[in-house]
Amino acid sequence: AQISAGWLIGRFGSRAVTTVLALLFCLAAFLPGQANSLPTLMGALFLFGAFNGGLDVAMNAQAALVEGAYGRPIMASFHGLWSVGGLLGAAVGGLIASWRIEVTPHLVSAGVLAFILMVVATRGLLPDTGRHTESGPTFALPPRVLLPMGAIAFAVLFCEGAVADWSAVYLRDTLQSTPGVAAAGYAGFALLMAGGRLTGDWLTVQLGAMRLVRGGGALVVLGIGLIVWASVPWVAIIGFGLIGAGVSCIFPLILSAAARTPGVVPGTAIAAMATAGYSGFLVGPPLIGLAAEATSLRLALLFLGIFGLLILLFGGTVGQQNPNAHKQGKVTGMIL
C-alpha cells in the first residue's frame, strides 16, 4: 500500500491522494466492529491497514510540500502531533473500555468524528503544482542515494517496535517490577518521543539535521547501555526514555531529506523510506524475541545499541540535500 501510494502521489499529487485515502481510512474504521467471523475480521483489518499505510505516505508527502513552502523545518512538529494524538487516543480508548462501551459504537463514533475532521482539514491542503505530471513504474527499487537513509529509517523503527513490545516484559520479568511500573518503560519512551518531536524543528535549526540525527543515535546507544546495565527498574526506565528522545526526530528528518533529494519524485522517496522504516518496526519485535529465547532478553536488547551505532555511521547522509529543492514558494492554502 505504501509503495502504491508513492506512485499515486507522483501521478495525481499528494493533495488528492491524501484526501481520498483519509476519507476511506475513516470509513474503514467502521469495518472491524461489523465483522462476525475471523475471515471478515481479517479482511476488515487488511483494508484498515492498507488505507492507513497509504495515508501515512500521502500525509508525509503533503507535509514535505508544506515544509518546502514555509522554507523552514516543520516536519518534526507534524510527527509530534501524531505522537500526541496517539497518546490521547490510547487514553480515550482506555476510558471508553472502563465504561464498558462495546466495540461497535466505539469505532462508529471514532470514525464519524474523524470523518468530520478530515472533511474540514483536507480543504486546506496545498496543491502539488507541477508534481502530478511526474510518474514512473508502480514498483521500483529506491535509488542508491536513498539507501543509507533507508537503513537509518529501518534502524529507527526497529528500535521503536522493540521498545513497544519488549520494554514492559523486560521491566517485569528481568528486573522483577510490578505491572504498573513495567508500563512506565513505554510511557517514558512515548512521552520523551513526543517532546523531542515537538521541539525537533527548533533543534534542527539550531544544530542542523546531520548533528541531530547523529546525536539521536548516540542517545540510543546511551539508553540501551543503561537498560542492559540496570539492576533496578528506574534506571531502565530512564534508558527507555533516552531511546525515545534519541529516535524522536530522526524519522521525520529522514522523510524531509528524502523528499528534497534531487531527481527523485518526493512521493516515491517518502514511500521508500516509509516501507524501509515499517519493515524494521515489523521485524524488530520477533527478532528480539528469537534472540531472547536463544540467550536472554537483556542480551537481545543489545541489538538496539547496534542500530544506534548504525544511525551514527550513516547520519552524515542526512542534511546533504538541497534545502530549497522542491520549494513551492509562498503558502497559499489553509494549514490546520
Stockholm file with secondary structure:
# STOCKHOLM 1.0

chainA/1-336         AQISAGWLIGRFGSRAVTTVLALLFCLAAFLPGQANSLPTLMGALFLFGAFNGGLDVAMNAQAALVEGAYGRPIMASFHGLWSVGGLLGAAVGGLIASWRIEVTPHLVSAGVLAFILMVVATRGLLPDTGRHTESGPTFALPPRVLLPMGAIAFAVLFCEGAVADWSAVYLRDTLQSTPGVAAAGYAGFALLMAGGRLTGDWLTVQLGAMRLVRGGGALVVLGIGLIVWASVPWVAIIGFGLIGAGVSCIFPLILSAAARTPGVVPGTAIAAMATAGYSGFLVGPPLIGLAAEATSLRLALLFLGIFGLLILLFGGTVGQQNPNAHKQGKVTGMIL
#=GR chainA/1-336 SS CHHHHHHHHHHHCHHHHHHHHHHHHHHHTTHHHHCCSHHHHHHHHHHHHHHHHHHHHHHHHHHHHHHHHHTSCCHHHHHHHHHHHHHHHHHHHHHHHHTTCCHHHHHHHHHHHHHHHHHHHGGGCCCCTTTTTCCCCSSCCCCGGGHHHHHHHHHHHHHHHHHHHHHHHIIIIISCCCHHHHHHHHHHHHHHHHHHHHTHHHHHHHHCHHHHHHHHHHHHHHHHHHHHHCSSHHHHHHHHHHHHHHHTTHHHHHHHHHHTCTTSCHHHHHHHHHHHHHHHHHHHHHHHHHHHHHSCHHHHTHHHHHHHHHHHHHGGGTTCSCTTTTCCCSCCSCCC
#=GC SS_cons         CHHHHHHHHHHHCHHHHHHHHHHHHHHHTTHHHHCCSHHHHHHHHHHHHHHHHHHHHHHHHHHHHHHHHHTSCCHHHHHHHHHHHHHHHHHHHHHHHHTTCCHHHHHHHHHHHHHHHHHHHGGGCCCCTTTTTCCCCSSCCCCGGGHHHHHHHHHHHHHHHHHHHHHHHIIIIISCCCHHHHHHHHHHHHHHHHHHHHTHHHHHHHHCHHHHHHHHHHHHHHHHHHHHHCSSHHHHHHHHHHHHHHHTTHHHHHHHHHHTCTTSCHHHHHHHHHHHHHHHHHHHHHHHHHHHHHSCHHHHTHHHHHHHHHHHHHGGGTTCSCTTTTCCCSCCSCCC
//
